[in-house]
Amino acid sequence: MPTKKARVAAIIPARWGSTRFPGKPLHLIAGKPLIQHVWERCGEAKKLDEIVIATDDMRIAEAAFAFGAEVALTSDKHPSGTDRIAEVAKKMKRITHVLNVQGDEPLVSPKLLDRLASSLVKTGADMATAATPFAPGEAVDNPNAVKVILNTQGEAIYFSRSVIPFLRDPGASYPYLRHQGIYAYSREFLLRMVKWKPTALERAEQLEQLRALEHGARIQVLVTKHASIGVDTPADAKAAAKLLA
């Protein structure tokens, strides 16, 4: 029986409500809505067969239609962006793999998107994500900077807000990796994962990817030199606008 040809979709979850930055997806950066920058970056990738913006808000949907995006309207009950993209992926029966591209990263690398898609298809892993080395002097103990440790095959062993591994010898060193919040999934695995209840480690660390690890998932981690910049506040938007300019 012939193997099903791989088809990859990038799904960009976008919601209006944000405690720190309401209406963030439509905030203008360098003359365009934030979500449009993300969509255009996805359009520069070469390994994506479809790009969809997933939202429960008509204001975002109408803006996305205006700049030419394909839009999927979703339930407003989803607890996470992963659940939102799963609703859309469930209907995309021709798709074999899904990239969850954060809607607040206007500088996401098209090359990284291609690498994630290719790695997932080639390795047959359940998931793929990315990490970048901590910069010299960067605070490794910052709980908002999630750390990841890998096995010899480049797969995640664990993610933590704590410093892992612990250096018992004060003179020892370790190439600490900061996790980037971009994910690729096999469609089949994504649809299984969202049916599982949050696990003990996920609840403890507030890291959704630990649910996958606790269920025995293989998560391929691509190490990149540069991290994308997320927009969480209006100040972040100003910084992103300078970089885009």
Secondary structure, 3 states (H helix, E strand, C coil): CCCCCCCEEEEEEECCCCCCCCCHHHCEECCEEHHHHHHHHHHHCCCCCEEEEEECCHHHHHHHHHCCCEEEECCCCCCCHHHHHHHHHHHCCCCCEEEECCCCCCCCCHHHHHHHHHHHHHHCCCEEEEEEECCCCCCCCCCCCCEEEECCCCEEEEEECCCCCCCCCCCCCCCCEEEEEEEEEEHHHHHHHCCCCCCHHHHHHCCCHHHHHHCCCCEEEEECCCCCCCCCCHHHHHHHHHHHC
